[in-house]
Amino acid sequence: MSVPENIEDLRRNIQLQLADMSRLLEMMSSDDDVVREARASFLKLSVLIGRALDIELQ
């Protein structure tokens, strides 16, 4: 993976990685408590990262 040249590229790359991770977590069975906890934790982390970088998460 190449290093972004500016903050907008960095924000976009982070947004894409968050979306990809979210998609992967959704593919896992939610019957498992660990998976549910991982999803909740990831959602909180996504929101914090979004706020810190001032990006809009979808």
C-alpha positions in Angstrom: 0.0 0.0 0.0 1.4 3.4 -0.9 1.5 6.3 1.4 -1.0 9.0 0.6 0.4 12.3 -0.5 -2.1 14.6 1.2 -4.7 14.6 4.0 -7.6 14.2 1.6 -6.1 11.0 0.1 -5.4 9.8 3.7 -9.0 10.5 4.7 -10.3 8.7 1.6 -8.1 5.7 2.2 -9.2 5.4 5.8 -12.9 5.7 4.7 -12.4 2.9 2.2 -10.6 0.7 4.8 -13.4 1.3 7.3 -16.0 0.4 4.8 -14.1 -2.8 3.8 -13.7 -3.9 7.4 -17.4 -3.2 8.1 -18.4 -5.3 5.1 -16.2 -8.2 6.3 -17.6 -8.0 9.8 -21.1 -8.2 8.4 -20.3 -11.4 6.6 -19.7 -13.2 9.9 -22.4 -14.9 11.8 -23.9 -12.7 14.5 -24.8 -15.7 16.6 -21.4 -15.5 18.3 -21.0 -13.0 21.2 -17.4 -12.3 20.2 -18.5 -11.2 16.7 -21.2 -9.0 18.1 -18.7 -7.4 20.5 -16.2 -7.0 17.7 -18.8 -5.3 15.5 -19.8 -2.9 18.3 -16.2 -2.1 19.1 -15.5 -1.5 15.4 -18.5 0.8 15.1 -17.3 2.9 18.0 -13.8 3.0 16.6 -15.1 4.1 13.2 -17.1 6.9 14.7 -14.1 8.1 16.7 -11.8 8.0 13.7 -14.4 9.8 11.6 -14.7 12.5 14.1 -10.9 12.9 14.5 -10.4 13.1 10.8 -13.7 15.0 10.1 -14.9 12.5 7.6 -18.4 11.4 6.9 -19.0 7.7 7.4 -21.8 6.0 5.6 
